[in-house]
Amino acid sequence: MKINVTRSSMPGFEEYIKEIEPLWESRWLTNMGEKHKELEGKLCDYLKVENVSLFTNGHLALEAAIASMGLSGEVITTPFTFASTTQAIVRNGLTPVFCDINPENYTIDVSKIEALITDKTCAIVPVHVYGNVCDVYGIEKIAKKYNLKVIYDAAHVFGVEFDERGIGGFGDASMFSFHATKVFNTIEGGCVTYGNDDLTKKLQIQKNFGMENAESYPEIAGNGKMNEFQAAMGLCNLRHVAGEIGKRKAAAEQYIERLEGIKGLTVWKPQDGVKHNYAYFPVLFDEKAFGKSRDEVAQMLGDNGIFARKYFYPLTSSFACYKGKFIIQSTPVAKKVAEQVLTLPLYADLTIDEVNSICDIILQ
Ligand SMILES: *Cc1c(COP(=O)(O)O)cnc(C)c1O
């Protein structure tokens, strides 16, 4: 038996071949071609957002979203996330200010944001971590009061809805990742969703070398364009993603059934008013109450060919690359969660039998 933490969703081979066949005729392989246009339109519908701008990966989408806001100074964010979030802030020349997370769903603790605001604060970059939805209305209220931009790292929330709205419709912009390991993939890929039409041109310039037209370069920027083969993969995967999320849900519910209520375990649970995508299944292991540490459980699963991951350990605020560059705020809740968390395997093709085998090992 070998079970990884995730396994990429793929369309049938023939379906993909059929999707890319016209490219041999058009010879238009990248730079906003037919597949690219079609995918942007279909994603607007699926994600229930006004605008979608595609990128070659999620990280560059986030960097471009931040760059397009014309910010300088300090950005409030959380350290309990993938490296990408903090790196995107720092690579934009901005200073990250680390806010703690709440112990219920590990997103930014909104009650701790205001104490971190200074006259240099320009934006908040919260993370919908594990597919859990941030307190979007609480964040909106603070952003309005202090005139701050809000850019969500929405890498984990493809297809998630809150209050009957697409999650990408909150804040000034949201970044979704379409990496091979995510709920929906274009192999590598990502997008920015946003409401303000002014961002369309700004994001276009950001993904295309800072170019407005062939003779005008108003911005310093790199290359973030999604190619036609990626977009074709997206068009295929989009046809099946609702079904894939349904299968993830069944696996997640089986984990809850088996692990909920066990002493020393804190098991992922759905949030009220949220249509979830079951992107990850995090479990906290409290060594004192459970009898085994997170690392011991990970080792035991590994010995049985099951590869769970410590998402997200270590905290990004502890990275060597930031040492001595800025003040690192203390975030005790994030520190504790990072030390106790293990994300168990979860993907559409994970069978209920496999979930049961994983739970058997943990409960032993
Ligand atoms: C995957 C991920 C990203 C980056 O996305 P890529 O498409 O891999 O560049 C950013 N933030 C978080 C939280 C992620 O999990």
The ligand as an SDF file (V2000), in Angstrom:
LIG
                    3D

 15 15  0  0  0  0  0  0  0  0999 V2000
   -0.5280   26.1450   -3.4990 C   0  0  0  0  0  0  0  0  0  0  0  0
   -0.5050   27.4040   -2.7160 C   0  0  0  0  0  0  0  0  0  0  0  0
   -0.0510   28.6200   -3.2520 C   0  0  0  0  0  0  0  0  0  0  0  0
    0.6930   28.7500   -4.5550 C   0  0  0  0  0  0  0  0  0  0  0  0
    0.1060   28.2210   -5.6350 O   0  0  0  0  0  0  0  0  0  0  0  0
    0.9360   27.6520   -6.8920 P   0  0  0  0  0  0  0  0  0  0  0  0
   -0.1230   27.4970   -7.9100 O   0  0  0  0  0  0  0  0  0  0  0  0
    1.5490   26.3490   -6.4550 O   0  0  0  0  0  0  0  0  0  0  0  0
    1.9660   28.6600   -7.2610 O   0  0  0  0  0  0  0  0  0  0  0  0
   -0.2100   29.7790   -2.4930 C   0  0  0  0  0  0  0  0  0  0  0  0
   -0.7440   29.7470   -1.2720 N   0  0  0  0  0  0  0  0  0  0  0  0
   -1.1560   28.6030   -0.7020 C   0  0  0  0  0  0  0  0  0  0  0  0
   -1.7620   28.6510    0.6640 C   0  0  0  0  0  0  0  0  0  0  0  0
   -1.0250   27.3880   -1.3880 C   0  0  0  0  0  0  0  0  0  0  0  0
   -1.3900   26.2470   -0.7890 O   0  0  0  0  0  0  0  0  0  0  0  0
  1  2  1  0
  2  3  1  0
  2 14  2  0
  3  4  1  0
  3 10  2  0
  4  5  1  0
  5  6  1  0
  6  7  2  0
  6  8  1  0
  6  9  1  0
 10 11  1  0
 11 12  2  0
 12 13  1  0
 12 14  1  0
 14 15  1  0
M  END
$$$$
